[in-house]
C-alpha cells in the first residue's frame, strides 16, 4: 500500500552528526530518538482527560481516516473485531 519513492533519497547528503538517521542508506534504527514528545503530550499521558469516559480508540480501516472510540474494554474489543484487528 506504500507509494513507490519518486526521488533517490540515498543521494541526499547529511551532516556527519545526522548521518545515522539516513535510513535509506543505513540498515536498522537510528542511534538516537526519531522524535521527541512535546511537554503537552507528556502531560496528557500522565494525566489523561477522562471526563468524556472514552478510554479506548482504534483507527478505522474503512477509508474514512477516522477512529472508533469506546468507553469500556468490551466496547473496545467490539471495535477491534469490527475493524479487522481481531
Long-range contacts (C-beta under 8 A, 24 or more apart in sequence): 58-83, 58-85, 59-83
